[in-house]
Amino acid sequence: MKCFLSLSALALCLAGAISAQVTYPQPYLQALDAVVFAPGAQTVLSLTGTGLDTVQSAVLARRSSALVKVDLLPAKEGKGRVLANWPSSLAEGWWDFRVLTPHGLSNPRAVLVSRRPVTLSPGSNDSPEKALNLPSEGVVSGQFKAGAAHWFAINLKRGQRLQGVHGQGTTDSRCRLMGWLEDPQGRLVARLRDGGMEALISADGQHRLKLHDMMFGGGVDHHFVFEWSCGPRLWARGRDAVVGWNLPGGKDMNGVSVDGGPPVQWLAFDPAKPPSWIAAAIAAPQLPSLPQKLGLAANKAGAARVEGQVAHWTGWFPLRGEAMVHEWPVKKGDRLLAQVISHALGFASDALLMAEWRRDDGKGAVTFAAEANDVGVLQPAPTTRWQGLDPSLSLEAPADGTLRLLVSDPGNAANGRRLPFELRLSLRGKEPAGLALDAEQLIGFHAATPPAAATAAAIAAPNLLRGGSAILEVYVPGRDASSAGQPIEASAEGSAIRLQGWVGAGRSMGYVSLSAPEQVGHSVFSLSPALRVQNLVWPVADVAREAPVHRLSSPAVFAVSEHKAPVLVELALKPGTSATLAGKLSLQVKLRRSAEFKEAMKLRILGLQESAKAPEVTVPAGANEATIDLDPKTLKLPAGDLVLYAQGTAKMGIRAQAAAIEAATAAKERAAAAVKGLAGPAKKEPEAKAAVPSSAQLALAEAEKTLAALLKSNPSKDVVALVHSPLLRLELR
């Protein structure tokens, strides 16, 4: 059985008990001063963040699209300003924007590419009298100043239905956009709620639109993007239907509101001949995907669709937080896995899944079984904080009877929102041979050291040191204690990166290791297929005071930095020992150190249990090997495939212009070799040196001078880097 994932790589995070703080200078992009662009345009950007002094270029990425490189040139406007030339072939929609530096890629920031009129709001339009004129449809973007609103004027006609939307949760902004629309007489027409606004225009004339942050906050991280139109607007896409507003021929779905506005509309069509006005939108990767065979809204459960040993129900979460009940006959001892699929499709759901048993004893007694509002027990526990995963339950029938599954989304229901879902019930142990997992459900997470403060949450960065390895944690849904080990396959076409991935027996957490040969140059890659990776949007010092906000991005993109890893860590089973549940598991750690790294190194062995409780081993200073013995019984390890890796931190020296210094060093070595070669067999004679042509000696002197100047102008700086070993796969018997 195979599953596929995409990547995002190494984390910039705080090291806890294992070592000092990770200080490798990963670039952090806090914000852009403009996040909406037209294809083919040339714009000046102000980049806010840290480690951005040596920005080389930018990379745009999104689902179902190849990576797009954007040249960034220093702008005349001053420090921190760059000139961007946006390719004319860019497709419309939301993209992930990252900047590339010699140290690697930054975290992603969402930008919108639009061919409709784009307006930048200056912020001086802070009163109705200073309202900025807008066209009848388009996109407006800007930044808020603390305590100020932005005002706009739009000429509208009676009978038009205006639709407005703010990409809340997509824009990577701290802003929570609020506002309203006034008619020519100053009367309230509509309010913005949950990022959406809908208004039926009752009078011709100039209407005023007011936008502001909910708490009247301001700054570069309080930007907004507001799109408006009187034409059709799609909200979600399916193979043969779309959901949205103002859809020609669309059917109103009474009782289904997704953003506080009017009910959404449903439009079914022939997938072989989609209407021309929605053909491009159907292919838009940023739109959520409707579950297959989803029907119109209903509060009652429909019939199950059975495929082999898997039953599927689709529907819309009920109103008022009520539960939709699904029933399935079971026999004593049946092992079942129940999964809700909604968040994985792109919907902001937070589902609750509950299971009950009803015995066939003539009394109809109902017994509570389990409840989950998040994914089931994750084995082993991840190193990162999880958020927004669909719930699942692994169950075993205690007697003949009926399994009752209750599905609800109370948080969204309390705010008047209804979202679609699919419920899957699998009979374990009887799946068809080669049953493929749904690749779109796989989610990657950055492998990280425990934070210095247990309450901290830090931004991750997708970078890989040359000659080193990095680990991606991967949640693989649909697995329980009875699941066999299976490979996780990924590819980085056209690159020399070595990849290996596996999820162990009885585990829902798998891993992929990436190893970069030392000779690989500074470059950017994405893994195929283009799947999703969870990114923390803002660093959080204390999660008890501020809720971390995550966003799924794809495809996973990573960079190989200009710097070489200080050490390559290898993990292996100690020679002469075996992996058995009854004995000790003896592991050998080997280090391939750089010439500069001679210090002691403490490593954790991960993949066994919760990372904070991971066994540790220390390789003494100057040594290259160490051994650690583990007790499978104490660690409660299951029989079957086991996947491990080692993680630690190491000090290394880095220099600015590392690539130029490496090139100059190579040039010096070539010049020295040329001089030595020309000296030939006569090198022992006193006149040998004079026999070497002066041009070769001059070339060597010039190469030495160039290298010396680069080393002097770019002094070495000691930093601490996070390092991993490749995966070690064992079979416990």
Secondary structure, DSSP 8 states (H G I E B T S, - for coil): --EE-----B------TTSS-------EEEEES--EE-TT-EEEEEEEEES-TT--EEEEE-TTS--EEEEEEE-TT-TTEEEEE--TT--SEEEEEEEEETTEE---EEEEE-SS-EEE--S---SGGG-EEE-SSEEEEEE--TT--EEEEEEE-TT-EEEEEE-TTTS--S--EEEEEE-TTS-EEEE-BTTEEEEE--S-EEEEEEEEETT---STT-EEEEEEESS-EEEEE-SSEEEEES-TT-EE-TT--SSSSS--EEEE--TTS--HHHHHHHT-TTS-B--TT--S--SS----EEETTEEEEEEE--GGG--EEEEEEE-TT-EEEEEEESGGGT-----EEEEEEEESSSS--EEEEEEESS----SS--SS---S---EEEEE-SSSEEEEEEEE-HHHHHTT---EEEEEEEETT---TT----GGG-EEEE-----SSTT-B-----EEEET-EEEEEEE-SS--TT---EEEE-B-TTS--EEEEEE-TT-SEEEEEEE--TT--SEEEE-BS--EEEEESS-BS-TTTS---EEEE-S-EEEEEEEE-SEEEEEEE-TT----SSS-EEEEEEEEE-SS--S-EEEEEESSS-GGG--EEEE-TT--EEEEEE-HHHHT--SEEEEEEEEEEEEEEE-TTHHHHHHHHHHHHHHHHHHHHHHGGGGGSTTHHHHS-HHHHHHHHHHHHHHHHHHHHS--EEEEEEEE---EEEEE-
